[in-house]
């Protein structure tokens, strides 16, 4: 998506945390067997404006198939974009 809108950056990192009750997978409790919460942090190094960064994040949320899949499957999914220092 960055290439499509000619968004310039020179570093990108992601980190994710999730909440999963493994008792469901082990058959020990009647709880969901999938993640119930996911926190994704995208860290990017760029000189682009905050407006352009917001546009990039919105386009990724709209068109990225992985993001769309997780968003549909996980009831509590939050993505945070941060600038790298």
PDB file with SEQRES, HELIX, SHEET and CRYST1 records, atoms N, CA, C and O in Angstrom:
SEQRES   1 A   85  UNK UNK UNK UNK UNK UNK UNK UNK UNK UNK UNK UNK UNK          
SEQRES   2 A   85  UNK UNK UNK UNK UNK UNK UNK UNK UNK UNK UNK UNK UNK          
SEQRES   3 A   85  UNK UNK UNK UNK UNK UNK UNK UNK UNK UNK UNK UNK UNK          
SEQRES   4 A   85  UNK UNK UNK UNK UNK UNK UNK UNK UNK UNK UNK UNK UNK          
SEQRES   5 A   85  UNK UNK UNK UNK UNK UNK UNK UNK UNK UNK UNK UNK UNK          
SEQRES   6 A   85  UNK UNK UNK UNK UNK UNK UNK UNK UNK UNK UNK UNK UNK          
SEQRES   7 A   85  UNK UNK UNK UNK UNK UNK UNK                                  
HELIX    1 AA1 UNK A   50  UNK A   63  1                                  14    
HELIX    2 AA2 UNK A   65  UNK A   73  1                                   9    
SHEET    1 AA1 3 UNK A  11  UNK A  19  0                                        
SHEET    2 AA1 3 UNK A  37  UNK A  45 -1                                        
SHEET    3 AA1 3 UNK A  76  UNK A  83  1                                        
CRYST1    1.000    1.000    1.000  90.00  90.00  90.00 P 1           1          
ATOM      1  N   UNK A   1       0.819  -1.179   0.000  1.00  0.00           N  
ATOM      2  CA  UNK A   1       0.000   0.000   0.000  1.00  0.00           C  
ATOM      3  C   UNK A   1       0.872   1.255   0.000  1.00  0.00           C  
ATOM      4  O   UNK A   1       0.536   2.243  -0.653  1.00  0.00           O  
ATOM      5  N   UNK A   2       1.993   1.221   0.732  1.00  0.00           N  
ATOM      6  CA  UNK A   2       2.896   2.375   0.758  1.00  0.00           C  
ATOM      7  C   UNK A   2       3.411   2.689  -0.646  1.00  0.00           C  
ATOM      8  O   UNK A   2       3.484   3.852  -1.044  1.00  0.00           O  
ATOM      9  N   UNK A   3       3.760   1.658  -1.378  1.00  0.00           N  
ATOM     10  CA  UNK A   3       4.252   1.862  -2.743  1.00  0.00           C  
ATOM     11  C   UNK A   3       3.167   2.491  -3.612  1.00  0.00           C  
ATOM     12  O   UNK A   3       3.441   3.382  -4.416  1.00  0.00           O  
ATOM     13  N   UNK A   4       1.954   2.026  -3.447  1.00  0.00           N  
ATOM     14  CA  UNK A   4       0.842   2.512  -4.267  1.00  0.00           C  
ATOM     15  C   UNK A   4       0.611   4.014  -4.083  1.00  0.00           C  
ATOM     16  O   UNK A   4       0.304   4.716  -5.047  1.00  0.00           O  
ATOM     17  N   UNK A   5       0.758   4.510  -2.851  1.00  0.00           N  
ATOM     18  CA  UNK A   5       0.528   5.941  -2.614  1.00  0.00           C  
ATOM     19  C   UNK A   5       1.847   6.721  -2.525  1.00  0.00           C  
ATOM     20  O   UNK A   5       1.869   7.888  -2.135  1.00  0.00           O  
ATOM     21  N   UNK A   6       2.941   6.051  -2.895  1.00  0.00           N  
ATOM     22  CA  UNK A   6       4.270   6.681  -2.882  1.00  0.00           C  
ATOM     23  C   UNK A   6       4.621   7.251  -1.511  1.00  0.00           C  
ATOM     24  O   UNK A   6       5.077   8.387  -1.378  1.00  0.00           O  
ATOM     25  N   UNK A   7       4.394   6.432  -0.516  1.00  0.00           N  
ATOM     26  CA  UNK A   7       4.690   6.784   0.873  1.00  0.00           C  
ATOM     27  C   UNK A   7       6.119   6.344   1.164  1.00  0.00           C  
ATOM     28  O   UNK A   7       6.457   5.172   0.997  1.00  0.00           O  
ATOM     29  N   UNK A   8       6.941   7.266   1.591  1.00  0.00           N  
ATOM     30  CA  UNK A   8       8.357   6.982   1.819  1.00  0.00           C  
ATOM     31  C   UNK A   8       8.616   6.625   3.285  1.00  0.00           C  
ATOM     32  O   UNK A   8       8.204   7.347   4.193  1.00  0.00           O  
ATOM     33  N   UNK A   9       9.305   5.503   3.501  1.00  0.00           N  
ATOM     34  CA  UNK A   9       9.703   5.121   4.858  1.00  0.00           C  
ATOM     35  C   UNK A   9      10.993   4.326   4.764  1.00  0.00           C  
ATOM     36  O   UNK A   9      11.305   3.756   3.718  1.00  0.00           O  
ATOM     37  N   UNK A  10      11.744   4.289   5.859  1.00  0.00           N  
ATOM     38  CA  UNK A  10      12.995   3.524   5.826  1.00  0.00           C  
ATOM     39  C   UNK A  10      13.131   2.553   6.990  1.00  0.00           C  
ATOM     40  O   UNK A  10      14.230   2.075   7.272  1.00  0.00           O  
ATOM     41  N   UNK A  11      12.045   2.261   7.659  1.00  0.00           N  
ATOM     42  CA  UNK A  11      12.061   1.256   8.709  1.00  0.00           C  
ATOM     43  C   UNK A  11      10.637   0.896   9.092  1.00  0.00           C  
ATOM     44  O   UNK A  11       9.762   1.760   9.140  1.00  0.00           O  
ATOM     45  N   UNK A  12      10.408  -0.380   9.363  1.00  0.00           N  
ATOM     46  CA  UNK A  12       9.084  -0.846   9.760  1.00  0.00           C  
ATOM     47  C   UNK A  12       9.246  -2.062  10.653  1.00  0.00           C  
ATOM     48  O   UNK A  12       9.960  -3.006  10.314  1.00  0.00           O  
ATOM     49  N   UNK A  13       8.584  -2.031  11.784  1.00  0.00           N  
ATOM     50  CA  UNK A  13       8.581  -3.170  12.716  1.00  0.00           C  
ATOM     51  C   UNK A  13       7.147  -3.409  13.162  1.00  0.00           C  
ATOM     52  O   UNK A  13       6.357  -2.471  13.267  1.00  0.00           O  
ATOM     53  N   UNK A  14       6.821  -4.651  13.421  1.00  0.00           N  
ATOM     54  CA  UNK A  14       5.512  -4.966  13.982  1.00  0.00           C  
ATOM     55  C   UNK A  14       5.696  -5.837  15.216  1.00  0.00           C  
ATOM     56  O   UNK A  14       6.656  -6.600  15.320  1.00  0.00           O  
ATOM     57  N   UNK A  15       4.767  -5.708  16.138  1.00  0.00           N  
ATOM     58  CA  UNK A  15       4.737  -6.555  17.333  1.00  0.00           C  
ATOM     59  C   UNK A  15       3.277  -6.847  17.641  1.00  0.00           C  
ATOM     60  O   UNK A  15       2.419  -5.975  17.501  1.00  0.00           O  
ATOM     61  N   UNK A  16       2.999  -8.068  18.059  1.00  0.00           N  
ATOM     62  CA  UNK A  16       1.617  -8.443  18.357  1.00  0.00           C  
ATOM     63  C   UNK A  16       1.543  -9.192  19.682  1.00  0.00           C  
ATOM     64  O   UNK A  16       2.446  -9.944  20.047  1.00  0.00           O  
ATOM     65  N   UNK A  17       0.456  -8.967  20.378  1.00  0.00           N  
ATOM     66  CA  UNK A  17       0.133  -9.700  21.602  1.00  0.00           C  
ATOM     67  C   UNK A  17      -1.286 -10.200  21.465  1.00  0.00           C  
ATOM     68  O   UNK A  17      -2.129  -9.531  20.868  1.00  0.00           O  
ATOM     69  N   UNK A  18      -1.559 -11.376  22.014  1.00  0.00           N  
ATOM     70  CA  UNK A  18      -2.903 -11.913  21.923  1.00  0.00           C  
ATOM     71  C   UNK A  18      -3.360 -12.571  23.199  1.00  0.00           C  
ATOM     72  O   UNK A  18      -2.551 -13.009  24.017  1.00  0.00           O  
ATOM     73  N   UNK A  19      -4.678 -12.637  23.361  1.00  0.00           N  
ATOM     74  CA  UNK A  19      -5.290 -13.300  24.510  1.00  0.00           C  
ATOM     75  C   UNK A  19      -5.946 -14.576  24.013  1.00  0.00           C  
ATOM     76  O   UNK A  19      -6.819 -14.544  23.146  1.00  0.00           O  
ATOM     77  N   UNK A  20      -5.515 -15.698  24.571  1.00  0.00           N  
ATOM     78  CA  UNK A  20      -6.011 -17.007  24.151  1.00  0.00           C  
ATOM     79  C   UNK A  20      -6.173 -17.885  25.381  1.00  0.00           C  
ATOM     80  O   UNK A  20      -5.229 -18.063  26.150  1.00  0.00           O  
ATOM     81  N   UNK A  21      -7.347 -18.422  25.565  1.00  0.00           N  
ATOM     82  CA  UNK A  21      -7.603 -19.338  26.670  1.00  0.00           C  
ATOM     83  C   UNK A  21      -7.386 -20.755  26.149  1.00  0.00           C  
ATOM     84  O   UNK A  21      -8.254 -21.297  25.466  1.00  0.00           O  
ATOM     85  N   UNK A  22      -6.267 -21.348  26.453  1.00  0.00           N  
ATOM     86  CA  UNK A  22      -5.899 -22.657  25.892  1.00  0.00           C  
ATOM     87  C   UNK A  22      -6.761 -23.802  26.420  1.00  0.00           C  
ATOM     88  O   UNK A  22      -6.699 -24.908  25.884  1.00  0.00           O  
ATOM     89  N   UNK A  23      -7.550 -23.564  27.443  1.00  0.00           N  
ATOM     90  CA  UNK A  23      -8.427 -24.638  27.944  1.00  0.00           C  
ATOM     91  C   UNK A  23      -9.406 -25.086  26.858  1.00  0.00           C  
ATOM     92  O   UNK A  23      -9.789 -26.254  26.811  1.00  0.00           O  
ATOM     93  N   UNK A  24      -9.810 -24.161  25.986  1.00  0.00           N  
ATOM     94  CA  UNK A  24     -10.734 -24.522  24.911  1.00  0.00           C  
ATOM     95  C   UNK A  24     -10.118 -25.498  23.935  1.00  0.00           C  
ATOM     96  O   UNK A  24     -10.772 -26.452  23.513  1.00  0.00           O  
ATOM     97  N   UNK A  25      -8.872 -25.272  23.573  1.00  0.00           N  
ATOM     98  CA  UNK A  25      -8.177 -26.179  22.642  1.00  0.00           C  
ATOM     99  C   UNK A  25      -7.901 -27.536  23.250  1.00  0.00           C  
ATOM    100  O   UNK A  25      -7.815 -28.537  22.538  1.00  0.00           O  
ATOM    101  N   UNK A  26      -7.763 -27.573  24.563  1.00  0.00           N  
ATOM    102  CA  UNK A  26      -7.484 -28.842  25.244  1.00  0.00           C  
ATOM    103  C   UNK A  26      -8.767 -29.558  25.657  1.00  0.00           C  
ATOM    104  O   UNK A  26      -8.720 -30.656  26.211  1.00  0.00           O  
ATOM    105  N   UNK A  27      -9.920 -28.927  25.384  1.00  0.00           N  
ATOM    106  CA  UNK A  27     -11.191 -29.551  25.734  1.00  0.00           C  
ATOM    107  C   UNK A  27     -11.501 -29.504  27.219  1.00  0.00           C  
ATOM    108  O   UNK A  27     -12.317 -30.290  27.701  1.00  0.00           O  
ATOM    109  N   UNK A  28     -10.873 -28.609  27.948  1.00  0.00           N  
ATOM    110  CA  UNK A  28     -11.068 -28.529  29.392  1.00  0.00           C  
ATOM    111  C   UNK A  28     -12.154 -27.541  29.801  1.00  0.00           C  
ATOM    112  O   UNK A  28     -12.606 -27.554  30.946  1.00  0.00           O  
ATOM    113  N   UNK A  29     -12.568 -26.694  28.883  1.00  0.00           N  
ATOM    114  CA  UNK A  29     -13.602 -25.703  29.189  1.00  0.00           C  
ATOM    115  C   UNK A  29     -14.316 -25.315  27.900  1.00  0.00           C  
ATOM    116  O   UNK A  29     -13.759 -25.406  26.807  1.00  0.00           O  
ATOM    117  N   UNK A  30     -15.550 -24.884  28.055  1.00  0.00           N  
ATOM    118  CA  UNK A  30     -16.335 -24.453  26.900  1.00  0.00           C  
ATOM    119  C   UNK A  30     -16.084 -22.963  26.662  1.00  0.00           C  
ATOM    120  O   UNK A  30     -16.928 -22.115  26.951  1.00  0.00           O  
ATOM    121  N   UNK A  31     -14.897 -22.673  26.125  1.00  0.00           N  
ATOM    122  CA  UNK A  31     -14.477 -21.305  25.826  1.00  0.00           C  
ATOM    123  C   UNK A  31     -14.001 -21.270  24.375  1.00  0.00           C  
ATOM    124  O   UNK A  31     -13.676 -22.314  23.809  1.00  0.00           O  
ATOM    125  N   UNK A  32     -13.957 -20.081  23.765  1.00  0.00           N  
ATOM    126  CA  UNK A  32     -13.500 -20.008  22.374  1.00  0.00           C  
ATOM    127  C   UNK A  32     -12.105 -20.621  22.199  1.00  0.00           C  
ATOM    128  O   UNK A  32     -11.251 -20.509  23.078  1.00  0.00           O  
ATOM    129  N   UNK A  33     -11.895 -21.260  21.067  1.00  0.00           N  
ATOM    130  CA  UNK A  33     -10.588 -21.886  20.787  1.00  0.00           C  
ATOM    131  C   UNK A  33      -9.686 -20.954  19.990  1.00  0.00           C  
ATOM    132  O   UNK A  33      -8.583 -21.335  19.599  1.00  0.00           O  
ATOM    133  N   UNK A  34     -10.148 -19.747  19.754  1.00  0.00           N  
ATOM    134  CA  UNK A  34      -9.361 -18.778  18.996  1.00  0.00           C  
ATOM    135  C   UNK A  34      -9.021 -17.580  19.887  1.00  0.00           C  
ATOM    136  O   UNK A  34      -9.491 -17.483  21.020  1.00  0.00           O  
ATOM    137  N   UNK A  35      -8.214 -16.686  19.366  1.00  0.00           N  
ATOM    138  CA  UNK A  35      -7.856 -15.482  20.112  1.00  0.00           C  
ATOM    139  C   UNK A  35      -9.097 -14.626  20.336  1.00  0.00           C  
ATOM    140  O   UNK A  35      -9.923 -14.464  19.436  1.00  0.00           O  
ATOM    141  N   UNK A  36      -9.220 -14.084  21.531  1.00  0.00           N  
ATOM    142  CA  UNK A  36     -10.336 -13.196  21.847  1.00  0.00           C  
ATOM    143  C   UNK A  36      -9.901 -11.739  21.845  1.00  0.00           C  
ATOM    144  O   UNK A  36     -10.738 -10.836  21.816  1.00  0.00           O  
ATOM    145  N   UNK A  37      -8.592 -11.510  21.875  1.00  0.00           N  
ATOM    146  CA  UNK A  37      -8.068 -10.144  21.815  1.00  0.00           C  
ATOM    147  C   UNK A  37      -6.693 -10.177  21.155  1.00  0.00           C  
ATOM    148  O   UNK A  37      -5.899 -11.087  21.394  1.00  0.00           O  
ATOM    149  N   UNK A  38      -6.423  -9.183  20.329  1.00  0.00           N  
ATOM    150  CA  UNK A  38      -5.113  -9.034  19.693  1.00  0.00           C  
ATOM    151  C   UNK A  38      -4.765  -7.549  19.684  1.00  0.00           C  
ATOM    152  O   UNK A  38      -5.593  -6.706  19.339  1.00  0.00           O  
ATOM    153  N   UNK A  39      -3.535  -7.246  20.068  1.00  0.00           N  
ATOM    154  CA  UNK A  39      -2.993  -5.885  20.004  1.00  0.00           C  
ATOM    155  C   UNK A  39      -1.816  -5.912  19.039  1.00  0.00           C  
ATOM    156  O   UNK A  39      -0.816  -6.585  19.289  1.00  0.00           O  
ATOM    157  N   UNK A  40      -1.935  -5.185  17.944  1.00  0.00           N  
ATOM    158  CA  UNK A  40      -0.872  -5.105  16.953  1.00  0.00           C  
ATOM    159  C   UNK A  40      -0.300  -3.699  16.983  1.00  0.00           C  
ATOM    160  O   UNK A  40      -1.040  -2.718  16.912  1.00  0.00           O  
ATOM    161  N   UNK A  41       1.012  -3.605  17.087  1.00  0.00           N  
ATOM    162  CA  UNK A  41       1.694  -2.315  17.033  1.00  0.00           C  
ATOM    163  C   UNK A  41       2.557  -2.290  15.784  1.00  0.00           C  
ATOM    164  O   UNK A  41       3.381  -3.178  15.565  1.00  0.00           O  
ATOM    165  N   UNK A  42       2.359  -1.261  14.968  1.00  0.00           N  
ATOM    166  CA  UNK A  42       3.163  -1.049  13.766  1.00  0.00           C  
ATOM    167  C   UNK A  42       4.045   0.161  14.050  1.00  0.00           C  
ATOM    168  O   UNK A  42       3.541   1.258  14.291  1.00  0.00           O  
ATOM    169  N   UNK A  43       5.352  -0.037  14.022  1.00  0.00           N  
ATOM    170  CA  UNK A  43       6.299   1.062  14.232  1.00  0.00           C  
ATOM    171  C   UNK A  43       6.959   1.372  12.894  1.00  0.00           C  
ATOM    172  O   UNK A  43       7.478   0.476  12.228  1.00  0.00           O  
ATOM    173  N   UNK A  44       6.938   2.643  12.504  1.00  0.00           N  
ATOM    174  CA  UNK A  44       7.441   3.026  11.197  1.00  0.00           C  
ATOM    175  C   UNK A  44       8.361   4.240  11.322  1.00  0.00           C  
ATOM    176  O   UNK A  44       8.100   5.160  12.097  1.00  0.00           O  
ATOM    177  N   UNK A  45       9.440   4.220  10.543  1.00  0.00           N  
ATOM    178  CA  UNK A  45      10.354   5.366  10.477  1.00  0.00           C  
ATOM    179  C   UNK A  45      10.099   6.086   9.163  1.00  0.00           C  
ATOM    180  O   UNK A  45      10.331   5.540   8.085  1.00  0.00           O  
ATOM    181  N   UNK A  46       9.615   7.327   9.267  1.00  0.00           N  
ATOM    182  CA  UNK A  46       9.262   8.092   8.072  1.00  0.00           C  
ATOM    183  C   UNK A  46       9.297   9.581   8.370  1.00  0.00           C  
ATOM    184  O   UNK A  46       9.135  10.007   9.513  1.00  0.00           O  
ATOM    185  N   UNK A  47       9.509  10.356   7.328  1.00  0.00           N  
ATOM    186  CA  UNK A  47       9.411  11.805   7.419  1.00  0.00           C  
ATOM    187  C   UNK A  47       8.080  12.309   6.859  1.00  0.00           C  
ATOM    188  O   UNK A  47       7.850  13.516   6.786  1.00  0.00           O  
ATOM    189  N   UNK A  48       7.216  11.394   6.469  1.00  0.00           N  
ATOM    190  CA  UNK A  48       5.908  11.768   5.927  1.00  0.00           C  
ATOM    191  C   UNK A  48       5.073  12.446   7.026  1.00  0.00           C  
ATOM    192  O   UNK A  48       5.316  12.240   8.215  1.00  0.00           O  
ATOM    193  N   UNK A  49       4.100  13.246   6.620  1.00  0.00           N  
ATOM    194  CA  UNK A  49       3.244  13.969   7.563  1.00  0.00           C  
ATOM    195  C   UNK A  49       2.319  13.007   8.319  1.00  0.00           C  
ATOM    196  O   UNK A  49       2.103  11.869   7.903  1.00  0.00           O  
ATOM    197  N   UNK A  50       1.785  13.493   9.430  1.00  0.00           N  
ATOM    198  CA  UNK A  50       0.817  12.703  10.197  1.00  0.00           C  
ATOM    199  C   UNK A  50      -0.410  12.381   9.339  1.00  0.00           C  
ATOM    200  O   UNK A  50      -0.981  11.296   9.441  1.00  0.00           O  
ATOM    201  N   UNK A  51      -0.803  13.329   8.503  1.00  0.00           N  
ATOM    202  CA  UNK A  51      -1.948  13.109   7.619  1.00  0.00           C  
ATOM    203  C   UNK A  51      -1.684  11.949   6.663  1.00  0.00           C  
ATOM    204  O   UNK A  51      -2.546  11.093   6.465  1.00  0.00           O  
ATOM    205  N   UNK A  52      -0.498  11.926   6.077  1.00  0.00           N  
ATOM    206  CA  UNK A  52      -0.149  10.830   5.140  1.00  0.00           C  
ATOM    207  C   UNK A  52      -0.038   9.503   5.884  1.00  0.00           C  
ATOM    208  O   UNK A  52      -0.440   8.463   5.362  1.00  0.00           O  
ATOM    209  N   UNK A  53       0.505   9.534   7.096  1.00  0.00           N  
ATOM    210  CA  UNK A  53       0.604   8.304   7.889  1.00  0.00           C  
ATOM    211  C   UNK A  53      -0.793   7.787   8.219  1.00  0.00           C  
ATOM    212  O   UNK A  53      -1.039   6.582   8.158  1.00  0.00           O  
ATOM    213  N   UNK A  54      -1.696   8.678   8.562  1.00  0.00           N  
ATOM    214  CA  UNK A  54      -3.079   8.277   8.820  1.00  0.00           C  
ATOM    215  C   UNK A  54      -3.733   7.672   7.592  1.00  0.00           C  
ATOM    216  O   UNK A  54      -4.486   6.704   7.695  1.00  0.00           O  
ATOM    217  N   UNK A  55      -3.445   8.242   6.432  1.00  0.00           N  
ATOM    218  CA  UNK A  55      -3.987   7.701   5.174  1.00  0.00           C  
ATOM    219  C   UNK A  55      -3.455   6.294   4.928  1.00  0.00           C  
ATOM    220  O   UNK A  55      -4.206   5.393   4.556  1.00  0.00           O  
ATOM    221  N   UNK A  56      -2.146   6.112   5.139  1.00  0.00           N  
ATOM    222  CA  UNK A  56      -1.563   4.783   4.949  1.00  0.00           C  
ATOM    223  C   UNK A  56      -2.210   3.769   5.889  1.00  0.00           C  
ATOM    224  O   UNK A  56      -2.597   2.685   5.455  1.00  0.00           O  
ATOM    225  N   UNK A  57      -2.331   4.106   7.157  1.00  0.00           N  
ATOM    226  CA  UNK A  57      -2.909   3.158   8.119  1.00  0.00           C  
ATOM    227  C   UNK A  57      -4.360   2.836   7.765  1.00  0.00           C  
ATOM    228  O   UNK A  57      -4.790   1.692   7.911  1.00  0.00           O  
ATOM    229  N   UNK A  58      -5.114   3.824   7.306  1.00  0.00           N  
ATOM    230  CA  UNK A  58      -6.510   3.585   6.920  1.00  0.00           C  
ATOM    231  C   UNK A  58      -6.593   2.669   5.696  1.00  0.00           C  
ATOM    232  O   UNK A  58      -7.455   1.792   5.633  1.00  0.00           O  
ATOM    233  N   UNK A  59      -5.711   2.869   4.741  1.00  0.00           N  
ATOM    234  CA  UNK A  59      -5.711   2.021   3.544  1.00  0.00           C  
ATOM    235  C   UNK A  59      -5.307   0.588   3.874  1.00  0.00           C  
ATOM    236  O   UNK A  59      -5.879  -0.362   3.340  1.00  0.00           O  
ATOM    237  N   UNK A  60      -4.326   0.437   4.750  1.00  0.00           N  
ATOM    238  CA  UNK A  60      -3.928  -0.913   5.170  1.00  0.00           C  
ATOM    239  C   UNK A  60      -5.104  -1.601   5.863  1.00  0.00           C  
ATOM    240  O   UNK A  60      -5.399  -2.763   5.583  1.00  0.00           O  
ATOM    241  N   UNK A  61      -5.777  -0.883   6.769  1.00  0.00           N  
ATOM    242  CA  UNK A  61      -6.924  -1.468   7.475  1.00  0.00           C  
ATOM    243  C   UNK A  61      -8.030  -1.871   6.505  1.00  0.00           C  
ATOM    244  O   UNK A  61      -8.740  -2.849   6.738  1.00  0.00           O  
ATOM    245  N   UNK A  62      -8.173  -1.127   5.435  1.00  0.00           N  
ATOM    246  CA  UNK A  62      -9.247  -1.407   4.482  1.00  0.00           C  
ATOM    247  C   UNK A  62      -8.909  -2.502   3.484  1.00  0.00           C  
ATOM    248  O   UNK A  62      -9.772  -3.312   3.145  1.00  0.00           O  
ATOM    249  N   UNK A  63      -7.654  -2.544   3.000  1.00  0.00           N  
ATOM    250  CA  UNK A  63      -7.322  -3.428   1.882  1.00  0.00           C  
ATOM    251  C   UNK A  63      -6.407  -4.608   2.200  1.00  0.00           C  
ATOM    252  O   UNK A  63      -6.288  -5.518   1.380  1.00  0.00           O  
ATOM    253  N   UNK A  64      -5.770  -4.622   3.342  1.00  0.00           N  
ATOM    254  CA  UNK A  64      -4.872  -5.741   3.666  1.00  0.00           C  
ATOM    255  C   UNK A  64      -5.703  -6.984   3.995  1.00  0.00           C  
ATOM    256  O   UNK A  64      -6.516  -6.949   4.919  1.00  0.00           O  
ATOM    257  N   UNK A  65      -5.514  -8.084   3.252  1.00  0.00           N  
ATOM    258  CA  UNK A  65      -6.328  -9.270   3.504  1.00  0.00           C  
ATOM    259  C   UNK A  65      -6.077  -9.887   4.878  1.00  0.00           C  
ATOM    260  O   UNK A  65      -7.001 -10.430   5.484  1.00  0.00           O  
ATOM    261  N   UNK A  66      -4.859  -9.815   5.372  1.00  0.00           N  
ATOM    262  CA  UNK A  66      -4.570 -10.383   6.699  1.00  0.00           C  
ATOM    263  C   UNK A  66      -5.244  -9.534   7.773  1.00  0.00           C  
ATOM    264  O   UNK A  66      -5.875 -10.067   8.685  1.00  0.00           O  
ATOM    265  N   UNK A  67      -5.109  -8.220   7.665  1.00  0.00           N  
ATOM    266  CA  UNK A  67      -5.758  -7.333   8.631  1.00  0.00           C  
ATOM    267  C   UNK A  67      -7.270  -7.541   8.618  1.00  0.00           C  
ATOM    268  O   UNK A  67      -7.893  -7.606   9.678  1.00  0.00           O  
ATOM    269  N   UNK A  68      -7.858  -7.643   7.447  1.00  0.00           N  
ATOM    270  CA  UNK A  68      -9.305  -7.858   7.331  1.00  0.00           C  
ATOM    271  C   UNK A  68      -9.725  -9.180   7.958  1.00  0.00           C  
ATOM    272  O   UNK A  68     -10.760  -9.261   8.619  1.00  0.00           O  
ATOM    273  N   UNK A  69      -8.921 -10.211   7.746  1.00  0.00           N  
ATOM    274  CA  UNK A  69      -9.220 -11.531   8.302  1.00  0.00           C  
ATOM    275  C   UNK A  69      -9.191 -11.501   9.829  1.00  0.00           C  
ATOM    276  O   UNK A  69     -10.108 -11.993  10.486  1.00  0.00           O  
ATOM    277  N   UNK A  70      -8.131 -10.919  10.382  1.00  0.00           N  
ATOM    278  CA  UNK A  70      -8.016 -10.852  11.841  1.00  0.00           C  
ATOM    279  C   UNK A  70      -9.128  -9.985  12.421  1.00  0.00           C  
ATOM    280  O   UNK A  70      -9.737 -10.344  13.429  1.00  0.00           O  
ATOM    281  N   UNK A  71      -9.392  -8.859  11.796  1.00  0.00           N  
ATOM    282  CA  UNK A  71     -10.451  -7.942  12.268  1.00  0.00           C  
ATOM    283  C   UNK A  71     -11.806  -8.657  12.326  1.00  0.00           C  
ATOM    284  O   UNK A  71     -12.580  -8.439  13.258  1.00  0.00           O  
ATOM    285  N   UNK A  72     -12.092  -9.501  11.342  1.00  0.00           N  
ATOM    286  CA  UNK A  72     -13.367 -10.223  11.304  1.00  0.00           C  
ATOM    287  C   UNK A  72     -13.417 -11.362  12.318  1.00  0.00           C  
ATOM    288  O   UNK A  72     -14.492 -11.713  12.805  1.00  0.00           O  
ATOM    289  N   UNK A  73     -12.270 -11.936  12.635  1.00  0.00           N  
ATOM    290  CA  UNK A  73     -12.240 -13.125  13.482  1.00  0.00           C  
ATOM    291  C   UNK A  73     -12.042 -12.834  14.969  1.00  0.00           C  
ATOM    292  O   UNK A  73     -12.454 -13.626  15.816  1.00  0.00           O  
ATOM    293  N   UNK A  74     -11.421 -11.719  15.283  1.00  0.00           N  
ATOM    294  CA  UNK A  74     -11.071 -11.425  16.675  1.00  0.00           C  
ATOM    295  C   UNK A  74     -11.954 -10.278  17.178  1.00  0.00           C  
ATOM    296  O   UNK A  74     -11.907  -9.174  16.635  1.00  0.00           O  
ATOM    297  N   UNK A  75     -12.758 -10.541  18.215  1.00  0.00           N  
ATOM    298  CA  UNK A  75     -13.689  -9.516  18.668  1.00  0.00           C  
ATOM    299  C   UNK A  75     -13.029  -8.251  19.219  1.00  0.00           C  
ATOM    300  O   UNK A  75     -13.603  -7.166  19.118  1.00  0.00           O  
ATOM    301  N   UNK A  76     -11.859  -8.370  19.788  1.00  0.00           N  
ATOM    302  CA  UNK A  76     -11.169  -7.226  20.387  1.00  0.00           C  
ATOM    303  C   UNK A  76      -9.801  -7.067  19.705  1.00  0.00           C  
ATOM    304  O   UNK A  76      -8.784  -7.535  20.216  1.00  0.00           O  
ATOM    305  N   UNK A  77      -9.796  -6.410  18.559  1.00  0.00           N  
ATOM    306  CA  UNK A  77      -8.592  -6.247  17.742  1.00  0.00           C  
ATOM    307  C   UNK A  77      -8.268  -4.759  17.644  1.00  0.00           C  
ATOM    308  O   UNK A  77      -9.090  -3.962  17.192  1.00  0.00           O  
ATOM    309  N   UNK A  78      -7.063  -4.397  18.071  1.00  0.00           N  
ATOM    310  CA  UNK A  78      -6.647  -3.000  18.059  1.00  0.00           C  
ATOM    311  C   UNK A  78      -5.292  -2.897  17.373  1.00  0.00           C  
ATOM    312  O   UNK A  78      -4.358  -3.625  17.707  1.00  0.00           O  
ATOM    313  N   UNK A  79      -5.196  -1.983  16.410  1.00  0.00           N  
ATOM    314  CA  UNK A  79      -3.937  -1.717  15.712  1.00  0.00           C  
ATOM    315  C   UNK A  79      -3.495  -0.299  16.061  1.00  0.00           C  
ATOM    316  O   UNK A  79      -4.279   0.645  15.962  1.00  0.00           O  
ATOM    317  N   UNK A  80      -2.247  -0.155  16.466  1.00  0.00           N  
ATOM    318  CA  UNK A  80      -1.692   1.137  16.803  1.00  0.00           C  
ATOM    319  C   UNK A  80      -0.465   1.378  15.927  1.00  0.00           C  
ATOM    320  O   UNK A  80       0.426   0.533  15.837  1.00  0.00           O  
ATOM    321  N   UNK A  81      -0.436   2.532  15.289  1.00  0.00           N  
ATOM    322  CA  UNK A  81       0.716   2.941  14.480  1.00  0.00           C  
ATOM    323  C   UNK A  81       1.528   3.951  15.279  1.00  0.00           C  
ATOM    324  O   UNK A  81       0.973   4.895  15.840  1.00  0.00           O  
ATOM    325  N   UNK A  82       2.845   3.754  15.331  1.00  0.00           N  
ATOM    326  CA  UNK A  82       3.745   4.650  16.047  1.00  0.00           C  
ATOM    327  C   UNK A  82       4.916   4.999  15.151  1.00  0.00           C  
ATOM    328  O   UNK A  82       5.314   4.218  14.286  1.00  0.00           O  
ATOM    329  N   UNK A  83       5.456   6.177  15.370  1.00  0.00           N  
ATOM    330  CA  UNK A  83       6.679   6.559  14.672  1.00  0.00           C  
ATOM    331  C   UNK A  83       7.891   6.051  15.449  1.00  0.00           C  
ATOM    332  O   UNK A  83       7.924   6.113  16.678  1.00  0.00           O  
ATOM    333  N   UNK A  84       8.879   5.552  14.723  1.00  0.00           N  
ATOM    334  CA  UNK A  84      10.151   5.164  15.340  1.00  0.00           C  
ATOM    335  C   UNK A  84      10.964   6.426  15.617  1.00  0.00           C  
ATOM    336  O   UNK A  84      10.935   7.387  14.848  1.00  0.00           O  
ATOM    337  N   UNK A  85      11.677   6.398  16.716  1.00  0.00           N  
ATOM    338  CA  UNK A  85      12.519   7.547  17.058  1.00  0.00           C  
ATOM    339  C   UNK A  85      13.796   7.617  16.256  1.00  0.00           C  
ATOM    340  O   UNK A  85      14.594   8.534  16.444  1.00  0.00           O  
TER     341      UNK A  85                                                      
END                                                                             
